[in-house]
Amino acid sequence: MINLKYFYRGFAAIKGVGSPALALGASFIAIGALLKNIGFTMQQSIFSTFLTYALPGSLVMAESMLIGASLINIFFAVWLVNARLYPMTVSLMPLLMHKTQPKWKYYLSCHFIAVSSWLIMKDSYEKVEKENRIDFWIGIGVATWTVAIISTIIGYISSDFLNKDILIGLAIINPIYFTCMMLGAMQTIKISLSIILGTILGPAFFFVSQEWCILFGGITAGTIAFIFGEISGK
Amino acid sequence: MANNIILVILVTSLATYLSRFLGVISSQKIKENSKIFRWFNCLAYSTLAALIARMLIFPSGLLSEVSYLIRIVIIIFSIVIFYSTDKNLVYPTIFSAIMLALFSSYL
């Protein structure tokens, strides 16, 4: 069903120095503490990370609850901030699809698509033959997902010991970690341009629409980078 | 409240899974060497960059309580550390957290 050799290889990708596990863990410790502060039980916090596993979405959920937003509003707010998962999935799954593999693996394992797992996979898929990539990917996904769930529990339990200064420190880990991972991914002109333009246009579109700035800025930046890359042949 | 929280979690996870699920459906018709794949690859990196830049420049929650200047200094230092440690991810992230916690407790 799942080739364990490749699963374990994927799972092991989070070990070692320079691994994303630490930064990923720190981010979800902050989420665990945050969820406790807004009145979640331990089980509800675990359930939340287990089912959502996308940090910006969980943050939006928490903020929306604090201002008493309706379920419809929460749905749209989360969908908007997590809509980036659509291009992320479309730019990953074709690399993993193979006719010998059953479809359910793709529908189940797409749940593991999040920034850290996606960047690890994009960085290492070429080292694995195409027919085994999905099992390798499930290994990476289960590993990062497990780190997120365990960290949520640690954050929940230790929230009484985490003062505001520590929580502010934890809050910056996630964007700094993503920034560094993106810088590491800047290996072609097309990707570098996508990242640089996205960094400029995302915040620039904030002045047009706070809700839509990530999508508008991202789509504009990515399209310009794509056209430029295609024309220049890089 | 308890029922409400469960509903909120389910709605959040549904809104999140929707994009991943639709992504898998679209992927079945997309070849990895096609133009549309290359376009989506650019879109994935650019929307991620837009999201991260927004989180750092217009943060919500706790980070919004830290001044622009401090945030920018920490971002620049973290990037310098990242490049000077052979692209290690652990050092810059730990540095940023400690620096920010110290800044916010003493300033």
Interface residues (C-beta under 8 A of the other chain):
Chain A: V17 G18 S19 P20 L22 A23 A26 G39 F40 T41 Q44 F47 S48 L51 T52 Y53 A54 P56 G57 S58 L59 V60 M61 A62 E63 S64 M65 L71 I74 F75 F76 V78 W79 V81 N82 A83 R84 L85 Y86 P87 M88 T89 V90 S91 L92 M93 P94 L95 M97 Y106 Y107 C110 H111 I113 V115 W118 K164 D165 I166 L167 I168 G169 L170 A171 I172 I173 N174 P175 I176 Y177 F178 T179 C180 M181 M182 L183 G184 A185 K190 I191 L193 S194 I195 I196 L197 G198 T199 I200 L201 G202 P203 F205 F206 Q210 C213 I214 L215 G217 G218 I219 A221 G222 T223 A225 F226 G229 E230
Chain B: M1 A2 I5 I6 L7 V8 I9 L10 V11 T12 S13 L14 A15 T16 Y17 L18 S19 R20 F21 L22 G23 V24 S26 S27 Q28 I30 K31 E32 K35 F37 R38 W39 F40 N41 C42 L43 A44 Y45 S46 T47 L48 A49 A50 L51 I52 A53 R54 M55 L56 I57 F58 P59 S60 G61 L62 L63 E65 V66 R71 I74 I75 S78 I79 F82 Y83 K87 N88 L89 V90 P92 T93 I94 S96 A97 I98 M99 L100 A101 L102 S104 S105
